[in-house]
Amino acid sequence: MSLKPIERIRTKISCWKPIKDMLNWGRAWSLWWVHYETGCCCPEIMSLVAARFDHERLGAIPFPTLRECDLIIIEGVVTKKMAKRLRMIYDQMPDPKYVIALGDCAITGGFWWDSYSVVQGVDKVVPVDVYVPGCPPRPEQILQGFRLLQKKIMEGK
Ligand code: SF4
């Protein structure tokens, strides 16, 4: 049996507003994330997952396999050589997927913004949903980044 009629019904149902809202609510409160880490923002991420900030109360969990993740947090400098790998990782993640650019290095290239080898902002490689500025950003800021992303998802943006 062809899957096309089933696919059509599925698409129609998921376009119905209450269903769409429910799906977005579920997505917003079950973010499975992986981090692409190349710099010293990492200790802030470690604090985020520890007991004091306990980001899991937002339904977010760090996950080791990117093919099951719907969020990638990019921290640190991305070089032009690494940009292709970052894109490859992003392309392997299932849809819908989201990106947080964490820290000045990821957002603009940071201290190395005018270097010949550095990407001046990861938004030149992958679409970014939320920017969390700072060098490094505090865990509270990262939590705020999660909340902004959840708001965006729930609004269907
Ligand atoms: S933004 Fe600052 S803390 Fe984060 S990776 Fe760059 S230099 Fe390190």
Boltz pocket constraint, residues with backbone or C-beta under 6 A from the ligand:
constraints:
  - pocket:
      binder: B
      contacts: [[A, 38], [A, 39], [A, 40], [A, 41], [A, 75], [A, 76], [A, 77], [A, 102], [A, 103], [A, 104], [A, 105], [A, 106], [A, 110], [A, 134], [A, 135], [A, 136], [A, 137]]
      max_distance: 6.0
